[in-house]
Amino acid sequence: MWFGLKTGSSFLSTIYLSGYPYKFFLLLSSFNKGGLASAPPHYPNYDHQSFSFSCGDLAHAMPWALSIYPLLRKTILVVSGSVKQRMDPTKISLRPFKLSDVDDFMVWASDDRVTHSLRWNTFASKEHALNYIKQVVIPHPWRRSICLNDRSIGYVSVKPESGDGTCRAHIGYALAVEYWGQGITTIALKMALSSVFKEMPYLVRVQAFVEVENKASQRVLEKVGFLREGLLRKYGFNKGEIKDLIIYSFLSTDPLLN
Ligand SMILES: CC(C)(COP(=O)(O)OP(=O)(O)OC[C@H]1O[C@@H](n2cnc3c(N)ncnc32)[C@H](O)[C@@H]1OP(=O)(O)O)[C@@H](O)C(=O)NCCC(=O)NCCS
């Protein structure tokens, strides 16, 4: 048995217990401020529960976690945390969109937090969404609904370029906020890559462009096995602003990571 600590952004940390990562928040409270820190905004799905010492392996982790207390000057470690849920991959499927997905589609496509980094704008009405599904989504060469128990909770699309660029395709994806942080997009991208290289034998490269600030998306691509190729400075507009983008690629010969 071994322990390790990886500190991430804000108050998120990972405790590795016997090699298995248990994610939970070490919520730190300043003596001065007294109040509890809140969960980072990119983890809205974290289920905050009080730590329970009857909670198996976490109970073993807690004494160690508490032992780092002296290192955290003027802060106290405490009190509340949550176990990060990991999605069972067998519950996730990809399938073409249907018009009847519109209500589920609206849940995430009408959310600015989801569309913020995407090229398309937040949907304001069901009617607009229905037209979009009919005219853009369904005719798309390869756009799939990420489904949980066959309900649409996001999308992944792979669009081959034309002419001399047919050997490469652009990948895009998004997920309903409620499900962020459970590994679902990573699962979905692996499924998508496994399919597209079989369905489009002429395809040798799938590439993604990610805004520098979009750390979650970069992490997803790295977990899947994409190679970070570089920074494209002032590459293109998104929502009226010229952005630096990071380019990633995955070749048909690259292995998907475990
Ligand atoms: C990007 C997005 C698809 C990720 O979906 P997801 O299902 O939450 O992704 P996963 O759970 O598979 O992986 C997310 C990883 O990012 C990490 N992460 C999240 N926020 C992070 C941050 N601010 N800094 C560093 N890592 C972060 C998570 O810890 C997780 O890594 P881990 O498994 O090692 O802990 C989702 O956030 C989303 O829909 N965003 C809006 C749309 C979007 O940005 N699309 C991509 C455009 S390029």
The ligand as an SDF file (V2000), in Angstrom:
LIG
                    3D

 48 50  0  0  0  0  0  0  0  0999 V2000
  -14.1400   19.5810  -21.7940 C   0  0  0  0  0  0  0  0  0  0  0  0
  -15.2640   18.6260  -21.3700 C   0  0  0  0  0  0  0  0  0  0  0  0
  -15.8420   17.9900  -22.6080 C   0  0  0  0  0  0  0  0  0  0  0  0
  -14.6650   17.5710  -20.4400 C   0  0  0  0  0  0  0  0  0  0  0  0
  -15.6390   16.5720  -20.2040 O   0  0  0  0  0  0  0  0  0  0  0  0
  -15.5500   15.5750  -18.9420 P   0  0  0  0  0  0  0  0  0  0  0  0
  -16.4530   14.4270  -19.2010 O   0  0  0  0  0  0  0  0  0  0  0  0
  -15.7090   16.3370  -17.6950 O   0  0  0  0  0  0  0  0  0  0  0  0
  -14.0270   15.0810  -19.0700 O   0  0  0  0  0  0  0  0  0  0  0  0
  -13.3540   13.9030  -18.2430 P   0  0  0  0  0  0  0  0  0  0  0  0
  -14.0740   13.6980  -16.9550 O   0  0  0  0  0  0  0  0  0  0  0  0
  -13.2210   12.7320  -19.1600 O   0  0  0  0  0  0  0  0  0  0  0  0
  -11.9020   14.4930  -17.9720 O   0  0  0  0  0  0  0  0  0  0  0  0
  -11.7410   15.8140  -17.4720 C   0  0  0  0  0  0  0  0  0  0  0  0
  -10.3320   15.9370  -16.9190 C   0  0  0  0  0  0  0  0  0  0  0  0
   -9.9900   17.3160  -16.8460 O   0  0  0  0  0  0  0  0  0  0  0  0
   -9.5210   17.6100  -15.5420 C   0  0  0  0  0  0  0  0  0  0  0  0
   -9.8290   19.0030  -15.2770 N   0  0  0  0  0  0  0  0  0  0  0  0
  -11.0300   19.5880  -15.2070 C   0  0  0  0  0  0  0  0  0  0  0  0
  -10.8780   20.9120  -14.9820 N   0  0  0  0  0  0  0  0  0  0  0  0
   -9.5530   21.1400  -14.9230 C   0  0  0  0  0  0  0  0  0  0  0  0
   -8.7600   22.2920  -14.7060 C   0  0  0  0  0  0  0  0  0  0  0  0
   -9.3030   23.4950  -14.5470 N   0  0  0  0  0  0  0  0  0  0  0  0
   -7.4170   22.1540  -14.6950 N   0  0  0  0  0  0  0  0  0  0  0  0
   -6.8310   20.9610  -14.8900 C   0  0  0  0  0  0  0  0  0  0  0  0
   -7.5450   19.8050  -15.0960 N   0  0  0  0  0  0  0  0  0  0  0  0
   -8.8750   19.9260  -15.1080 C   0  0  0  0  0  0  0  0  0  0  0  0
  -10.2680   16.6520  -14.6540 C   0  0  0  0  0  0  0  0  0  0  0  0
   -9.6240   16.4960  -13.4130 O   0  0  0  0  0  0  0  0  0  0  0  0
  -10.2220   15.3840  -15.5030 C   0  0  0  0  0  0  0  0  0  0  0  0
   -8.9490   14.7920  -15.4200 O   0  0  0  0  0  0  0  0  0  0  0  0
   -8.7180   13.5310  -14.4300 P   0  0  0  0  0  0  0  0  0  0  0  0
   -9.6220   12.4380  -14.9220 O   0  0  0  0  0  0  0  0  0  0  0  0
   -7.2820   13.2390  -14.5700 O   0  0  0  0  0  0  0  0  0  0  0  0
   -9.0990   13.9920  -13.0690 O   0  0  0  0  0  0  0  0  0  0  0  0
  -16.3860   19.3740  -20.6160 C   0  0  0  0  0  0  0  0  0  0  0  0
  -15.7960   20.1020  -19.5970 O   0  0  0  0  0  0  0  0  0  0  0  0
  -17.1930   20.2920  -21.5020 C   0  0  0  0  0  0  0  0  0  0  0  0
  -18.1940   19.9110  -22.0830 O   0  0  0  0  0  0  0  0  0  0  0  0
  -16.7380   21.5730  -21.6310 N   0  0  0  0  0  0  0  0  0  0  0  0
  -17.4230   22.5540  -22.4540 C   0  0  0  0  0  0  0  0  0  0  0  0
  -17.2640   22.2340  -23.9390 C   0  0  0  0  0  0  0  0  0  0  0  0
  -15.8160   22.1550  -24.3440 C   0  0  0  0  0  0  0  0  0  0  0  0
  -14.9520   22.8320  -23.8000 O   0  0  0  0  0  0  0  0  0  0  0  0
  -15.5500   21.3040  -25.3720 N   0  0  0  0  0  0  0  0  0  0  0  0
  -14.2100   21.1190  -25.8990 C   0  0  0  0  0  0  0  0  0  0  0  0
  -13.8790   22.2030  -26.8340 C   0  0  0  0  0  0  0  0  0  0  0  0
  -12.1930   22.0140  -27.4260 S   0  0  0  0  0  0  0  0  0  0  0  0
  1  2  1  0
  2  3  1  0
  2  4  1  0
  2 36  1  0
  4  5  1  0
  5  6  1  0
  6  7  2  0
  6  8  1  0
  6  9  1  0
  9 10  1  0
 10 11  2  0
 10 12  1  0
 10 13  1  0
 13 14  1  0
 14 15  1  0
 15 16  1  0
 15 30  1  0
 16 17  1  0
 17 18  1  0
 17 28  1  0
 18 19  1  0
 18 27  1  0
 19 20  2  0
 20 21  1  0
 21 22  1  0
 21 27  2  0
 22 23  1  0
 22 24  2  0
 24 25  1  0
 25 26  2  0
 26 27  1  0
 28 29  1  0
 28 30  1  0
 30 31  1  0
 31 32  1  0
 32 33  2  0
 32 34  1  0
 32 35  1  0
 36 37  1  0
 36 38  1  0
 38 39  2  0
 38 40  1  0
 40 41  1  0
 41 42  1  0
 42 43  1  0
 43 44  2  0
 43 45  1  0
 45 46  1  0
 46 47  1  0
 47 48  1  0
M  END
$$$$
